[in-house]
Amino acid sequence: MGAKLSRRKFLVSTGWIAAGTTVSFVTPGCSILPTLPTTSDDSKNEASSWIQMLDDGRIQFYMGKAEMGQGIMTGLSQIIADEFGIPVSKIKAIIPSSKQIKPIRMTVGSESVETLYAPLKLASIRLKSNVKEIAARKYKLMVSKMEPVPGGFQLKNSSQFYSYQKIMGGDKNTEVKNEPSQKESVKSSRLDLKTKVTGKATYSRDINIDGMLHGKTLYPPVFGATLKQVNDKVVKTLPGIVAIVVNIKENFAGVLAEDEPTAKKAIDLLEASWNMPKIWQQEEIDNLIDPISLKKRGIAPHTVYSSGDWEEGHQLAEKRIQLRSYTPFGTHAPMETWAAVVSVSEEGVKAWIGSQDLFYHQSKLADICGVSKDNVEVYGTYIGGGFGGKVGIVAAFEAARLSMIVKRPVSVRWSREQLFQASYHRSPVKHQIEAGLDKEGNVCFWKHEIGSGPVIFNPQLISRPLQWATSFVSDSGGTRGAIIPYDFKNRELHFWDEKLPVPTGAWRGLGATSNAFATETAVDELARLLGKDTLKFRLENINENNPRYRAVLELAAKKGNWGEKTPPNMGRGIAAVSYKDKTFVAVVAIVSLEEQSVVVNKLICAHDCGLMLNPDIIRSQIEGNLIWGLGMALKENLRVEDGKFNADNFDGYPILRSHEIPEIEIHLIEDKTIAPSGAGEPSIAPTPAAICNAVSSITGRVINTLPIPEQIL
Amino acid sequence: MTLSINGRKIEVTLGQRDNTLQEFISGLPNLFGTHFGCGKGLCGACTVHLNGVAVRSCQLLVKDLSGQEITTIEGLNGGSSDELHDVQQAFLDENVPQCGYCMPGQIMSASSLLNMDPNPTNETIKLGMSGNLCRCGTYPRIVKAITRASEIRNQKEG
């Protein structure tokens, strides 16, 4: 645009570094301040506007977080239901549109319950107080004489009971049964079950609007290829084709048809030639994030943590380890690909998008369509799997561009191949851990270097102008869980986040799983050097201020029969993670080697996330995480070959199937005085490490690559 | 030609004959429960019944289906708006769905499995359901739900 901000001013005004502010936009379409995911909100004050009591005593709740399977619709409704002493089924939870609530922070990081617990409780208390006053006026009672009881109010020293339903006028009878109290919440059904088993739940891929067209788009044949020329000679003649939209400068080529099969046929037939860039291979990408290569190239890391003097510790050490570990590209692979419907008309913009950030899409669509945000209404839907991969959905931006041209609703539904090749993925990560033991067997230095592509600063979501700014801030998603709660002396944690030719971003657990894989296998190595039991070594080294970390390790070990004798081809491994220092989880894996392949027999998990609103939902998240972590350990591997990924469907990227799931045992620790923390991600993090440690307990050798290589013996 | 879907005859235009069954169903109003996952028959999200047997609708062409009876998730419980099919009820009772996108396909596969083997072992279930992917990891609960459904069904039949 014209204004030349100094670097420092620019960083501050984007709000990315200044805490607690959301970026706001001055002029749509030529904004200096680019659209960013929604990082903050005013939920403390806004929560009251999300809930209201209906005539029938139920509570309507604009549930603004993304329900993508993690059960947040039910979890948050539970907070409200508990306060009113009504069953959670009496909460009418609505997935709102952007007009019905003020901007709310994106749904990420297993933090929704943690951050909204107090605001929702407070809002519920306020609402209950309002209802009490309504009752007092209606029945001419003194507020001070009314006691809240499950389902309504009772007059002190009397059995006179006023249900919410009665108070709100929805019930004409004077006799109303008192609804059962809330501790059925222990195994309450989720609110979204019936709609999902009947196939009635609507995902953005299912949306059908009158007059809707189907749009399909081209994607580059290799990473970085740009559109040169498009030949629509053949496609133009297909019956049912409405438009072919090409913008070479924007690298955009799409077709519009009356029905989806025609659009599919058309995009397959559309001839395009591309400017070919450098063709990348996996080894070159790995080199970009290799700590050794980075240091050779003189690129300084961010120092995330430093205590003591690691070089001094290095001198003191009698035994040392140097571990170089690697986790590859991975992909979210949600069962529903990217899809969205956008309708641009004279009245404004309406969109149906199942995403993790409603308001980011509202802003982005406003930018693309050149209108103000007030003219853009985005409806949320159920999401067929998010896992970090639906924070920004390019299909929605494409639908907006196409709809702008024809002024009709457009549905863009990405194919599985397109999602594999053209969305953003989990970055590969390279670790180097150097650590040493002094003559007493204490860890006298621990230096961990991490090289990764972007995790939080996803280049697909953050436009070019901001990408250079982000290089001044360490991508804290990549270091999640890397500051481990052991009393190791002289510690260093260094992190590089390097731009890659392939878009990468957040996925389940962010960097925590890769980091736990590197650190917990290194901890096992240290124990092995000392000839010590790996559990015992951990317990001896846990910081005394971390009893919860100790407790999950001990519980998992106990339930996993740690120390029990096993046949020579069987072993146990253990790993634990302190996730954001709020959720603590340990996994024991029982593994056997059969004909040189790894068989995971059982996974035992101990999990502590504070007060549990719905233990069954928490269990379901742990099950999902353990299975995902197992898949990472055994199967999931995406590689760049000749400029593109070597797999673009489930045949090349096998996620686990039902016959590959071992026995899973989950033990929950709950201290009701500790506020609820997250369960959607934490248990994925220690899982691959536990499995690898189990294999190492048999072979005596550390595993430093995921998935576990075929040749491990 | 016409297709019979959930007991109703639906007209097929000339242009639609080369569509896959999944594409055809997707274009029909109110039948959006049959989901697209991969387009290659690898994930099972598009599973429907063909004459009562589970098939991947993305792998079948409309022109080959004349005279066949097709059932989607919407038709599984006979179209009743209140009563759920045994398998649907079991999936509900066991709190199976998370994101829910794979659920119609899972339920169609499960009901077909039970039709063919009313007393499946855990192993039979796991193998029989191995064509249906679930990224949320609900597999253990799916196995429990199918076992539960088979027990309920056996009880009903005395």
Chai-1 contact restraints between the chains, C-beta under 6 A:
chainA,res_idxA,chainB,res_idxB,connection_type,confidence,min_distance_angstrom,max_distance_angstrom,comment,restraint_id
A,M68,B,C99,contact,1.0,0.0,6.0,A-B,restraint_1
A,G69,B,Q98,contact,1.0,0.0,6.0,A-B,restraint_2
A,G69,B,C99,contact,1.0,0.0,6.0,A-B,restraint_3
A,G69,B,C136,contact,1.0,0.0,6.0,A-B,restraint_4
A,L193,B,L92,contact,1.0,0.0,6.0,A-B,restraint_5
A,L193,B,P97,contact,1.0,0.0,6.0,A-B,restraint_6
A,K196,B,P97,contact,1.0,0.0,6.0,A-B,restraint_7
A,K196,B,G100,contact,1.0,0.0,6.0,A-B,restraint_8
A,K196,B,M103,contact,1.0,0.0,6.0,A-B,restraint_9
A,V197,B,Q88,contact,1.0,0.0,6.0,A-B,restraint_10
A,V197,B,F91,contact,1.0,0.0,6.0,A-B,restraint_11
A,V197,B,L92,contact,1.0,0.0,6.0,A-B,restraint_12
A,V197,B,M103,contact,1.0,0.0,6.0,A-B,restraint_13
A,G199,B,G33,contact,1.0,0.0,6.0,A-B,restraint_14
A,G199,B,I73,contact,1.0,0.0,6.0,A-B,restraint_15
A,G199,B,E74,contact,1.0,0.0,6.0,A-B,restraint_16
A,G199,B,P104,contact,1.0,0.0,6.0,A-B,restraint_17
A,A201,B,G100,contact,1.0,0.0,6.0,A-B,restraint_18
A,D206,B,F32,contact,1.0,0.0,6.0,A-B,restraint_19
A,D259,B,G27,contact,1.0,0.0,6.0,A-B,restraint_20
A,P261,B,N19,contact,1.0,0.0,6.0,A-B,restraint_21
A,P261,B,E23,contact,1.0,0.0,6.0,A-B,restraint_22
A,A333,B,R135,contact,1.0,0.0,6.0,A-B,restraint_23
A,P334,B,R135,contact,1.0,0.0,6.0,A-B,restraint_24
A,M335,B,G37,contact,1.0,0.0,6.0,A-B,restraint_25
A,M335,B,A45,contact,1.0,0.0,6.0,A-B,restraint_26
A,M335,B,Y101,contact,1.0,0.0,6.0,A-B,restraint_27
A,M335,B,C102,contact,1.0,0.0,6.0,A-B,restraint_28
A,M335,B,R135,contact,1.0,0.0,6.0,A-B,restraint_29
A,E336,B,Y101,contact,1.0,0.0,6.0,A-B,restraint_30
A,G384,B,C99,contact,1.0,0.0,6.0,A-B,restraint_31
A,G384,B,Y101,contact,1.0,0.0,6.0,A-B,restraint_32
A,G385,B,C99,contact,1.0,0.0,6.0,A-B,restraint_33
A,G385,B,R135,contact,1.0,0.0,6.0,A-B,restraint_34
A,R416,B,C38,contact,1.0,0.0,6.0,A-B,restraint_35
A,D616,B,N95,contact,1.0,0.0,6.0,A-B,restraint_36
A,E623,B,G137,contact,1.0,0.0,6.0,A-B,restraint_37
A,E623,B,P140,contact,1.0,0.0,6.0,A-B,restraint_38
A,G624,B,C136,contact,1.0,0.0,6.0,A-B,restraint_39
A,G624,B,G137,contact,1.0,0.0,6.0,A-B,restraint_40
A,I627,B,G137,contact,1.0,0.0,6.0,A-B,restraint_41
A,N649,B,C38,contact,1.0,0.0,6.0,A-B,restraint_42
A,N649,B,K40,contact,1.0,0.0,6.0,A-B,restraint_43
A,F650,B,C38,contact,1.0,0.0,6.0,A-B,restraint_44
A,F650,B,L42,contact,1.0,0.0,6.0,A-B,restraint_45
A,F650,B,C43,contact,1.0,0.0,6.0,A-B,restraint_46
A,D651,B,L42,contact,1.0,0.0,6.0,A-B,restraint_47
A,R657,B,S130,contact,1.0,0.0,6.0,A-B,restraint_48
A,S658,B,K126,contact,1.0,0.0,6.0,A-B,restraint_49
A,S658,B,M129,contact,1.0,0.0,6.0,A-B,restraint_50
A,S658,B,S130,contact,1.0,0.0,6.0,A-B,restraint_51
A,S658,B,Y139,contact,1.0,0.0,6.0,A-B,restraint_52
A,H659,B,K126,contact,1.0,0.0,6.0,A-B,restraint_53
A,H659,B,L127,contact,1.0,0.0,6.0,A-B,restraint_54
A,H659,B,S130,contact,1.0,0.0,6.0,A-B,restraint_55
A,I661,B,Y139,contact,1.0,0.0,6.0,A-B,restraint_56
